Each structure stands twice: as structure tokens, then as C-alpha cells.
Amino acid sequence: MQRHYVISDYIEGALENAVYDKLEDGSFSGRIPLCTGVIAFATTLRVCESELRSTLEDWIYVGLKMNHKLPVICGIDLNKEPTCDTVGAL
């Protein structure tokens, strides 16, 4: 059975909206327009993608801890209180 993690889906959805630019010096910048302030710079596109993911993860965790309003991405609203499904007696 494959596990389903909401935070992973949120991160993947946000990264699907990432915008990358090649800068004049040959390095790269990446940003996620839906996530204000999430930006990364690196010498290669692959490293920039990795740095952007790391920056996004930190941004989400800080936002949750500080009760910042996070954008709804792919229908996932991290601002809602989590709900637990009840489990029947065994």
C-alpha cells in the first residue's frame, strides 16, 4: 500500500509552478510566484531546483509555525486544522 502525504503533494504542486531564469553570468534563479519570497540561486539548473525545494520546505515549516496564511496549492489548504478519521474497534 502506497502512503499519501499531503505535505509532499503540496510541495510537488508548488514546484510545478516554479519559474527558472538563466542569468547573464550563466547561473540560474528559481522562484515560485504563489509563494512570496521563495527564491533560489545556483550555478546550475539542477542545483537551483534542489535549492528551491529546500527553500520552499523551510518556508512552509516557518509559515505553519508562525501561523502565516499559506496559499492553497492544488486544492491543498495547509491553513486548515488537520482532521483525523475515526478508526473502528478491532
Biopython code that builds the backbone (N, CA, C, O; Angstrom):
import numpy as np
from Bio.PDB.StructureBuilder import StructureBuilder

atoms = [
    (1, "MET", "N", (0.840, -1.185, 0.000)),
    (1, "MET", "CA", (0.000, 0.000, 0.000)),
    (1, "MET", "C", (0.888, 1.252, 0.000)),
    (1, "MET", "O", (1.774, 1.391, 0.843)),
    (2, "GLN", "N", (0.645, 2.144, -0.937)),
    (2, "GLN", "CA", (1.439, 3.359, -1.020)),
    (2, "GLN", "C", (0.864, 4.426, -0.090)),
    (2, "GLN", "O", (-0.344, 4.663, -0.067)),
    (3, "ARG", "N", (1.750, 5.064, 0.674)),
    (3, "ARG", "CA", (1.307, 6.110, 1.606)),
    (3, "ARG", "C", (1.114, 7.422, 0.863)),
    (3, "ARG", "O", (1.759, 7.688, -0.151)),
    (4, "HIS", "N", (0.220, 8.222, 1.386)),
    (4, "HIS", "CA", (-0.118, 9.509, 0.778)),
    (4, "HIS", "C", (0.183, 10.605, 1.793)),
    (4, "HIS", "O", (-0.397, 10.622, 2.879)),
    (5, "TYR", "N", (1.084, 11.516, 1.446)),
    (5, "TYR", "CA", (1.461, 12.595, 2.342)),
    (5, "TYR", "C", (1.043, 13.935, 1.749)),
    (5, "TYR", "O", (1.501, 14.316, 0.672)),
    (6, "VAL", "N", (0.177, 14.642, 2.456)),
    (6, "VAL", "CA", (-0.356, 15.908, 1.979)),
    (6, "VAL", "C", (0.760, 16.929, 1.761)),
    (6, "VAL", "O", (0.755, 17.644, 0.759)),
    (7, "ILE", "N", (1.702, 17.003, 2.679)),
    (7, "ILE", "CA", (2.771, 17.997, 2.557)),
    (7, "ILE", "C", (3.607, 17.746, 1.310)),
    (7, "ILE", "O", (4.031, 18.692, 0.648)),
    (8, "SER", "N", (3.846, 16.487, 0.987)),
    (8, "SER", "CA", (4.608, 16.147, -0.224)),
    (8, "SER", "C", (3.852, 16.579, -1.480)),
    (8, "SER", "O", (4.449, 17.106, -2.419)),
    (9, "ASP", "N", (2.542, 16.355, -1.493)),
    (9, "ASP", "CA", (1.727, 16.784, -2.632)),
    (9, "ASP", "C", (1.737, 18.298, -2.762)),
    (9, "ASP", "O", (1.783, 18.827, -3.872)),
    (10, "TYR", "N", (1.695, 18.993, -1.641)),
    (10, "TYR", "CA", (1.728, 20.459, -1.632)),
    (10, "TYR", "C", (3.058, 20.944, -2.223)),
    (10, "TYR", "O", (3.074, 21.839, -3.068)),
    (11, "ILE", "N", (4.146, 20.364, -1.783)),
    (11, "ILE", "CA", (5.475, 20.756, -2.271)),
    (11, "ILE", "C", (5.587, 20.489, -3.768)),
    (11, "ILE", "O", (6.041, 21.352, -4.519)),
    (12, "GLU", "N", (5.178, 19.307, -4.203)),
    (12, "GLU", "CA", (5.260, 18.976, -5.632)),
    (12, "GLU", "C", (4.393, 19.920, -6.462)),
    (12, "GLU", "O", (4.798, 20.354, -7.540)),
    (13, "GLY", "N", (3.204, 20.235, -5.960)),
    (13, "GLY", "CA", (2.324, 21.165, -6.669)),
    (13, "GLY", "C", (2.930, 22.548, -6.776)),
    (13, "GLY", "O", (2.841, 23.191, -7.822)),
    (14, "ALA", "N", (3.543, 23.008, -5.704)),
    (14, "ALA", "CA", (4.185, 24.327, -5.727)),
    (14, "ALA", "C", (5.347, 24.331, -6.710)),
    (14, "ALA", "O", (5.521, 25.289, -7.464)),
    (15, "LEU", "N", (6.141, 23.269, -6.707)),
    (15, "LEU", "CA", (7.300, 23.204, -7.603)),
    (15, "LEU", "C", (6.897, 23.118, -9.068)),
    (15, "LEU", "O", (7.666, 23.512, -9.944)),
    (16, "GLU", "N", (5.708, 22.612, -9.343)),
    (16, "GLU", "CA", (5.204, 22.589, -10.724)),
    (16, "GLU", "C", (4.978, 24.006, -11.244)),
    (16, "GLU", "O", (4.948, 24.229, -12.454)),
    (17, "ASN", "N", (4.818, 24.959, -10.332)),
    (17, "ASN", "CA", (4.611, 26.357, -10.707)),
    (17, "ASN", "C", (5.896, 27.181, -10.681)),
    (17, "ASN", "O", (5.861, 28.399, -10.851)),
    (18, "ALA", "N", (7.017, 26.519, -10.468)),
    (18, "ALA", "CA", (8.296, 27.225, -10.380)),
    (18, "ALA", "C", (8.663, 27.841, -11.729)),
    (18, "ALA", "O", (8.355, 27.305, -12.793)),
    (19, "VAL", "N", (9.333, 28.987, -11.638)),
    (19, "VAL", "CA", (9.820, 29.695, -12.821)),
    (19, "VAL", "C", (11.329, 29.820, -12.677)),
    (19, "VAL", "O", (11.830, 30.285, -11.653)),
    (20, "TYR", "N", (12.045, 29.402, -13.710)),
    (20, "TYR", "CA", (13.508, 29.454, -13.686)),
    (20, "TYR", "C", (14.004, 30.390, -14.776)),
    (20, "TYR", "O", (13.447, 30.444, -15.873)),
    (21, "ASP", "N", (15.063, 31.125, -14.454)),
    (21, "ASP", "CA", (15.677, 32.037, -15.417)),
    (21, "ASP", "C", (17.174, 31.800, -15.443)),
    (21, "ASP", "O", (17.799, 31.564, -14.409)),
    (22, "LYS", "N", (17.738, 31.867, -16.638)),
    (22, "LYS", "CA", (19.184, 31.828, -16.765)),
    (22, "LYS", "C", (19.662, 33.270, -16.720)),
    (22, "LYS", "O", (19.206, 34.112, -17.495)),
    (23, "LEU", "N", (20.571, 33.543, -15.819)),
    (23, "LEU", "CA", (21.065, 34.908, -15.611)),
    (23, "LEU", "C", (22.226, 35.214, -16.555)),
    (23, "LEU", "O", (22.785, 34.314, -17.183)),
    (24, "GLU", "N", (22.576, 36.489, -16.644)),
    (24, "GLU", "CA", (23.630, 36.938, -17.563)),
    (24, "GLU", "C", (24.960, 36.237, -17.331)),
    (24, "GLU", "O", (25.715, 36.011, -18.277)),
    (25, "ASP", "N", (25.252, 35.890, -16.084)),
    (25, "ASP", "CA", (26.536, 35.246, -15.775)),
    (25, "ASP", "C", (26.503, 33.732, -15.987)),
    (25, "ASP", "O", (27.484, 33.049, -15.694)),
    (26, "GLY", "N", (25.374, 33.197, -16.497)),
    (26, "GLY", "CA", (25.252, 31.770, -16.759)),
    (26, "GLY", "C", (24.678, 30.982, -15.592)),
    (26, "GLY", "O", (24.415, 29.788, -15.731)),
    (27, "SER", "N", (24.480, 31.621, -14.451)),
    (27, "SER", "CA", (23.870, 30.947, -13.306)),
    (27, "SER", "C", (22.344, 30.983, -13.464)),
    (27, "SER", "O", (21.821, 31.532, -14.433)),
    (28, "PHE", "N", (21.649, 30.392, -12.502)),
    (28, "PHE", "CA", (20.193, 30.285, -12.591)),
    (28, "PHE", "C", (19.523, 30.829, -11.337)),
    (28, "PHE", "O", (20.070, 30.784, -10.235)),
    (29, "SER", "N", (18.316, 31.345, -11.550)),
    (29, "SER", "CA", (17.464, 31.719, -10.422)),
    (29, "SER", "C", (16.158, 30.950, -10.581)),
    (29, "SER", "O", (15.728, 30.638, -11.691)),
    (30, "GLY", "N", (15.551, 30.658, -9.457)),
    (30, "GLY", "CA", (14.258, 29.985, -9.467)),
    (30, "GLY", "C", (13.358, 30.618, -8.437)),
    (30, "GLY", "O", (13.815, 31.041, -7.375)),
    (31, "ARG", "N", (12.078, 30.684, -8.749)),
    (31, "ARG", "CA", (11.116, 31.258, -7.807)),
    (31, "ARG", "C", (9.776, 30.576, -8.006)),
    (31, "ARG", "O", (9.505, 29.978, -9.047)),
    (32, "ILE", "N", (8.940, 30.685, -6.972)),
    (32, "ILE", "CA", (7.587, 30.148, -7.026)),
    (32, "ILE", "C", (6.651, 31.329, -6.792)),
    (32, "ILE", "O", (6.478, 31.767, -5.655)),
    (33, "PRO", "N", (6.041, 31.852, -7.868)),
    (33, "PRO", "CA", (5.213, 33.054, -7.738)),
    (33, "PRO", "C", (4.110, 32.963, -6.692)),
    (33, "PRO", "O", (3.783, 33.969, -6.062)),
    (34, "LEU", "N", (3.528, 31.781, -6.491)),
    (34, "LEU", "CA", (2.463, 31.624, -5.493)),
    (34, "LEU", "C", (2.978, 31.752, -4.060)),
    (34, "LEU", "O", (2.203, 32.013, -3.140)),
    (35, "CYS", "N", (4.280, 31.568, -3.874)),
    (35, "CYS", "CA", (4.872, 31.535, -2.533)),
    (35, "CYS", "C", (5.832, 32.710, -2.397)),
    (35, "CYS", "O", (7.015, 32.599, -2.716)),
    (36, "THR", "N", (5.319, 33.817, -1.930)),
    (36, "THR", "CA", (6.083, 35.052, -1.829)),
    (36, "THR", "C", (7.375, 34.859, -1.056)),
    (36, "THR", "O", (7.368, 34.387, 0.081)),
    (37, "GLY", "N", (8.487, 35.230, -1.687)),
    (37, "GLY", "CA", (9.784, 35.154, -1.023)),
    (37, "GLY", "C", (10.540, 33.860, -1.235)),
    (37, "GLY", "O", (11.687, 33.740, -0.804)),
    (38, "VAL", "N", (9.917, 32.879, -1.898)),
    (38, "VAL", "CA", (10.607, 31.613, -2.148)),
    (38, "VAL", "C", (11.406, 31.769, -3.437)),
    (38, "VAL", "O", (10.847, 31.779, -4.533)),
    (39, "ILE", "N", (12.722, 31.889, -3.286)),
    (39, "ILE", "CA", (13.619, 32.120, -4.417)),
    (39, "ILE", "C", (14.953, 31.438, -4.130)),
    (39, "ILE", "O", (15.359, 31.304, -2.975)),
    (40, "ALA", "N", (15.619, 31.017, -5.179)),
    (40, "ALA", "CA", (16.915, 30.356, -5.019)),
    (40, "ALA", "C", (17.817, 30.749, -6.188)),
    (40, "ALA", "O", (17.345, 31.102, -7.269)),
    (41, "PHE", "N", (19.112, 30.679, -5.948)),
    (41, "PHE", "CA", (20.126, 30.954, -6.964)),
    (41, "PHE", "C", (21.166, 29.852, -6.927)),
    (41, "PHE", "O", (21.512, 29.364, -5.851)),
    (42, "ALA", "N", (21.667, 29.455, -8.079)),
    (42, "ALA", "CA", (22.711, 28.428, -8.124)),
    (42, "ALA", "C", (23.433, 28.489, -9.474)),
    (42, "ALA", "O", (22.979, 29.134, -10.420)),
    (43, "THR", "N", (24.548, 27.807, -9.525)),
    (43, "THR", "CA", (25.354, 27.823, -10.748)),
    (43, "THR", "C", (24.806, 26.899, -11.836)),
    (43, "THR", "O", (25.103, 27.098, -13.014)),
    (44, "THR", "N", (24.010, 25.892, -11.460)),
    (44, "THR", "CA", (23.390, 25.016, -12.452)),
    (44, "THR", "C", (21.892, 24.933, -12.192)),
    (44, "THR", "O", (21.422, 25.206, -11.087)),
    (45, "LEU", "N", (21.157, 24.554, -13.220)),
    (45, "LEU", "CA", (19.703, 24.429, -13.077)),
    (45, "LEU", "C", (19.350, 23.346, -12.068)),
    (45, "LEU", "O", (18.451, 23.530, -11.248)),
    (46, "ARG", "N", (20.045, 22.225, -12.122)),
    (46, "ARG", "CA", (19.757, 21.114, -11.199)),
    (46, "ARG", "C", (19.948, 21.540, -9.742)),
    (46, "ARG", "O", (19.114, 21.227, -8.892)),
    (47, "VAL", "N", (21.028, 22.244, -9.453)),
    (47, "VAL", "CA", (21.278, 22.711, -8.085)),
    (47, "VAL", "C", (20.250, 23.766, -7.705)),
    (47, "VAL", "O", (19.808, 23.813, -6.557)),
    (48, "CYS", "N", (19.865, 24.609, -8.651)),
    (48, "CYS", "CA", (18.849, 25.628, -8.382)),
    (48, "CYS", "C", (17.521, 24.969, -8.020)),
    (48, "CYS", "O", (16.843, 25.419, -7.097)),
    (49, "GLU", "N", (17.143, 23.916, -8.728)),
    (49, "GLU", "CA", (15.911, 23.189, -8.412)),
    (49, "GLU", "C", (15.970, 22.611, -7.003)),
    (49, "GLU", "O", (14.996, 22.684, -6.253)),
    (50, "SER", "N", (17.104, 22.045, -6.651)),
    (50, "SER", "CA", (17.276, 21.468, -5.314)),
    (50, "SER", "C", (17.221, 22.543, -4.231)),
    (50, "SER", "O", (16.585, 22.357, -3.194)),
    (51, "GLU", "N", (17.884, 23.653, -4.476)),
    (51, "GLU", "CA", (17.876, 24.771, -3.516)),
    (51, "GLU", "C", (16.472, 25.350, -3.368)),
    (51, "GLU", "O", (16.058, 25.713, -2.267)),
    (52, "LEU", "N", (15.743, 25.436, -4.482)),
    (52, "LEU", "CA", (14.378, 25.972, -4.426)),
    (52, "LEU", "C", (13.480, 25.056, -3.603)),
    (52, "LEU", "O", (12.663, 25.540, -2.820)),
    (53, "ARG", "N", (13.617, 23.749, -3.765)),
    (53, "ARG", "CA", (12.843, 22.794, -2.967)),
    (53, "ARG", "C", (13.145, 22.982, -1.480)),
    (53, "ARG", "O", (12.229, 23.033, -0.660)),
    (54, "SER", "N", (14.409, 23.083, -1.141)),
    (54, "SER", "CA", (14.808, 23.256, 0.259)),
    (54, "SER", "C", (14.257, 24.559, 0.826)),
    (54, "SER", "O", (13.757, 24.592, 1.951)),
    (55, "THR", "N", (14.350, 25.621, 0.052)),
    (55, "THR", "CA", (13.825, 26.922, 0.489)),
    (55, "THR", "C", (12.317, 26.849, 0.698)),
    (55, "THR", "O", (11.794, 27.380, 1.678)),
    (56, "LEU", "N", (11.622, 26.189, -0.223)),
    (56, "LEU", "CA", (10.168, 26.025, -0.109)),
    (56, "LEU", "C", (9.801, 25.253, 1.144)),
    (56, "LEU", "O", (8.889, 25.648, 1.870)),
    (57, "GLU", "N", (10.505, 24.151, 1.409)),
    (57, "GLU", "CA", (10.212, 23.355, 2.597)),
    (57, "GLU", "C", (10.381, 24.190, 3.862)),
    (57, "GLU", "O", (9.523, 24.159, 4.744)),
    (58, "ASP", "N", (11.472, 24.928, 3.956)),
    (58, "ASP", "CA", (11.691, 25.789, 5.125)),
    (58, "ASP", "C", (10.604, 26.850, 5.228)),
    (58, "ASP", "O", (10.113, 27.129, 6.322)),
    (59, "TRP", "N", (10.226, 27.438, 4.109)),
    (59, "TRP", "CA", (9.202, 28.485, 4.066)),
    (59, "TRP", "C", (7.870, 27.944, 4.587)),
    (59, "TRP", "O", (7.166, 28.623, 5.334)),
    (60, "ILE", "N", (7.532, 26.722, 4.188)),
    (60, "ILE", "CA", (6.288, 26.099, 4.643)),
    (60, "ILE", "C", (6.335, 25.861, 6.151)),
    (60, "ILE", "O", (5.399, 26.220, 6.865)),
    (61, "TYR", "N", (7.411, 25.264, 6.632)),
    (61, "TYR", "CA", (7.509, 24.947, 8.063)),
    (61, "TYR", "C", (7.485, 26.205, 8.929)),
    (61, "TYR", "O", (6.830, 26.228, 9.971)),
    (62, "VAL", "N", (8.189, 27.242, 8.508)),
    (62, "VAL", "CA", (8.161, 28.512, 9.251)),
    (62, "VAL", "C", (6.758, 29.108, 9.192)),
    (62, "VAL", "O", (6.243, 29.593, 10.200)),
    (63, "GLY", "N", (6.146, 29.071, 8.021)),
    (63, "GLY", "CA", (4.793, 29.604, 7.877)),
    (63, "GLY", "C", (3.796, 28.904, 8.779)),
    (63, "GLY", "O", (2.957, 29.550, 9.405)),
    (64, "LEU", "N", (3.885, 27.585, 8.846)),
    (64, "LEU", "CA", (2.982, 26.838, 9.722)),
    (64, "LEU", "C", (3.236, 27.174, 11.187)),
    (64, "LEU", "O", (2.293, 27.366, 11.955)),
    (65, "LYS", "N", (4.500, 27.244, 11.574)),
    (65, "LYS", "CA", (4.853, 27.547, 12.964)),
    (65, "LYS", "C", (4.399, 28.948, 13.373)),
    (65, "LYS", "O", (3.950, 29.158, 14.500)),
    (66, "MET", "N", (4.518, 29.904, 12.450)),
    (66, "MET", "CA", (4.185, 31.304, 12.741)),
    (66, "MET", "C", (2.732, 31.647, 12.406)),
    (66, "MET", "O", (2.320, 32.801, 12.523)),
    (67, "ASN", "N", (1.958, 30.640, 11.989)),
    (67, "ASN", "CA", (0.553, 30.834, 11.611)),
    (67, "ASN", "C", (0.376, 31.833, 10.470)),
    (67, "ASN", "O", (-0.586, 32.601, 10.459)),
    (68, "HIS", "N", (1.303, 31.824, 9.510)),
    (68, "HIS", "CA", (1.151, 32.653, 8.319)),
    (68, "HIS", "C", (0.103, 32.026, 7.406)),
    (68, "HIS", "O", (-0.080, 30.809, 7.405)),
    (69, "LYS", "N", (-0.569, 32.845, 6.648)),
    (69, "LYS", "CA", (-1.554, 32.350, 5.677)),
    (69, "LYS", "C", (-0.786, 31.835, 4.466)),
    (69, "LYS", "O", (-0.156, 32.610, 3.747)),
    (70, "LEU", "N", (-0.841, 30.529, 4.243)),
    (70, "LEU", "CA", (-0.160, 29.910, 3.105)),
    (70, "LEU", "C", (-1.134, 29.780, 1.945)),
    (70, "LEU", "O", (-2.330, 29.583, 2.162)),
    (71, "PRO", "N", (-0.639, 29.886, 0.712)),
    (71, "PRO", "CA", (-1.546, 29.770, -0.430)),
    (71, "PRO", "C", (-2.085, 28.359, -0.581)),
    (71, "PRO", "O", (-1.420, 27.384, -0.229)),
    (72, "VAL", "N", (-3.293, 28.265, -1.107)),
    (72, "VAL", "CA", (-3.871, 26.963, -1.433)),
    (72, "VAL", "C", (-3.250, 26.540, -2.757)),
    (72, "VAL", "O", (-3.308, 27.276, -3.742)),
    (73, "ILE", "N", (-2.654, 25.344, -2.775)),
    (73, "ILE", "CA", (-1.987, 24.844, -3.977)),
    (73, "ILE", "C", (-2.555, 23.475, -4.298)),
    (73, "ILE", "O", (-2.605, 22.595, -3.438)),
    (74, "CYS", "N", (-2.979, 23.300, -5.533)),
    (74, "CYS", "CA", (-3.569, 22.024, -5.996)),
    (74, "CYS", "C", (-4.733, 21.601, -5.096)),
    (74, "CYS", "O", (-4.944, 20.412, -4.856)),
    (75, "GLY", "N", (-5.473, 22.573, -4.611)),
    (75, "GLY", "CA", (-6.608, 22.277, -3.745)),
    (75, "GLY", "C", (-6.236, 21.923, -2.317)),
    (75, "GLY", "O", (-7.105, 21.583, -1.513)),
    (76, "ILE", "N", (-4.943, 22.000, -1.991)),
    (76, "ILE", "CA", (-4.484, 21.657, -0.643)),
    (76, "ILE", "C", (-4.371, 22.932, 0.180)),
    (76, "ILE", "O", (-3.618, 23.840, -0.172)),
    (77, "ASP", "N", (-5.110, 22.998, 1.263)),
    (77, "ASP", "CA", (-5.106, 24.159, 2.148)),
    (77, "ASP", "C", (-4.447, 23.772, 3.470)),
    (77, "ASP", "O", (-5.067, 23.133, 4.321)),
    (78, "LEU", "N", (-3.194, 24.162, 3.630)),
    (78, "LEU", "CA", (-2.457, 23.833, 4.859)),
    (78, "LEU", "C", (-2.866, 24.703, 6.040)),
    (78, "LEU", "O", (-2.397, 24.492, 7.158)),
    (79, "ASN", "N", (-3.734, 25.674, 5.800)),
    (79, "ASN", "CA", (-4.173, 26.568, 6.864)),
    (79, "ASN", "C", (-5.275, 25.948, 7.723)),
    (79, "ASN", "O", (-5.572, 26.454, 8.806)),
    (80, "LYS", "N", (-5.871, 24.879, 7.260)),
    (80, "LYS", "CA", (-6.945, 24.221, 7.995)),
    (80, "LYS", "C", (-6.369, 23.311, 9.064)),
    (80, "LYS", "O", (-5.273, 22.769, 8.917)),
    (81, "GLU", "N", (-7.117, 23.153, 10.130)),
    (81, "GLU", "CA", (-6.733, 22.199, 11.179)),
    (81, "GLU", "C", (-6.836, 20.797, 10.597)),
    (81, "GLU", "O", (-7.794, 20.485, 9.890)),
    (82, "PRO", "N", (-5.857, 19.952, 10.888)),
    (82, "PRO", "CA", (-5.950, 18.575, 10.368)),
    (82, "PRO", "C", (-7.114, 17.827, 11.009)),
    (82, "PRO", "O", (-7.456, 18.054, 12.169)),
    (83, "THR", "N", (-7.704, 16.947, 10.242)),
    (83, "THR", "CA", (-8.772, 16.110, 10.772)),
    (83, "THR", "C", (-8.302, 14.664, 10.771)),
    (83, "THR", "O", (-7.500, 14.260, 9.930)),
    (84, "CYS", "N", (-8.794, 13.914, 11.696)),
    (84, "CYS", "CA", (-8.435, 12.506, 11.807)),
    (84, "CYS", "C", (-9.658, 11.670, 11.546)),
    (84, "CYS", "O", (-10.737, 11.940, 12.075)),
    (85, "ASP", "N", (-9.489, 10.658, 10.732)),
    (85, "ASP", "CA", (-10.574, 9.721, 10.508)),
    (85, "ASP", "C", (-10.676, 8.818, 11.730)),
    (85, "ASP", "O", (-9.669, 8.406, 12.306)),
    (86, "THR", "N", (-11.904, 8.522, 12.108)),
    (86, "THR", "CA", (-12.057, 7.610, 13.243)),
    (86, "THR", "C", (-11.804, 6.184, 12.772)),
    (86, "THR", "O", (-12.141, 5.815, 11.647)),
    (87, "VAL", "N", (-11.221, 5.417, 13.629)),
    (87, "VAL", "CA", (-10.918, 4.043, 13.322)),
    (87, "VAL", "C", (-11.821, 3.163, 14.174)),
    (87, "VAL", "O", (-11.909, 3.338, 15.390)),
    (88, "GLY", "N", (-12.477, 2.234, 13.538)),
    (88, "GLY", "CA", (-13.363, 1.331, 14.255)),
    (88, "GLY", "C", (-12.587, 0.405, 15.156)),
    (88, "GLY", "O", (-11.391, 0.187, 14.960)),
    (89, "ALA", "N", (-13.269, -0.141, 16.147)),
    (89, "ALA", "CA", (-12.640, -1.085, 17.066)),
    (89, "ALA", "C", (-12.228, -2.340, 16.327)),
    (89, "ALA", "O", (-12.901, -2.779, 15.394)),
    (90, "LEU", "N", (-11.130, -2.904, 16.749)),
    (90, "LEU", "CA", (-10.649, -4.141, 16.119)),
    (90, "LEU", "C", (-11.276, -5.349, 16.744)),
    (90, "LEU", "O", (-10.987, -6.475, 16.338)),
]
sb = StructureBuilder()
sb.init_structure("model")
sb.init_model(0)
sb.init_chain("A")
sb.init_seg("    ")
for serial, (resi, resn, name, xyz) in enumerate(atoms, 1):
    if name == "N":
        sb.init_residue(resn, " ", resi, " ")
    sb.init_atom(name, np.array(xyz, "f"), 0.0, 1.0, " ", f" {name:<3s}", serial, name[0])
structure = sb.get_structure()
